[in-house]
Amino acid sequence: MLACSGSPVVKPRSFIISCADAGARLTDTHWSNWGPSEASGTTRFALNLCTPYCAASPISYFPASTVRLSAPVTTKHGTFFSKLVVRYRLHGRAKIFAISWKGDPSL
C-alpha cells in the first residue's frame, strides 16, 4: 500500500483511502492475515456520507468493519495490493465500499 505521501506502508493501523479529502479511511485496524496475495482484518471504517453534501457532512465511523486487500500488482514503487474492499453496516444494512488502484498512472 502507498500512503498519500507516496511512501509504502505495511500493516497500517490507520490508512487514508481518499487522499484528496480524507473522506474515506481505515482507523484502528487489526490485520489477522497479511500475505503476498491478500490481507484481511477488522477496522473502524471512517467515511464521509456526503449528506446533505460532502463539505457539510461529518465523518461517520463504522466499528467492527472488515477490510480485505487483494490483487497485487508490481509497479515502479514495488508490489502493492491494488484492490481494497470494506464491509460495514449502515442503519443495520450491510454495505460494501470498494476501490481499485489498478492502472493508476501514479504507480
HELIX and SHEET records of a PDB file:
HELIX    1   1 CYS A   54  ALA A   56  5                                   3    
SHEET    1   A 6 PHE A  15  ILE A  16  0                                        
SHEET    2   A 6 ALA A  24  TRP A  34 -1                                        
SHEET    3   A 6 ALA A  39  ASN A  48 -1                                        
SHEET    4   A 6 ILE A  59  THR A  75 -1                                        
SHEET    5   A 6 GLY A  78  LEU A  90 -1                                        
SHEET    6   A 6 ARG A  93  SER A 100 -1                                        
END                                                                             
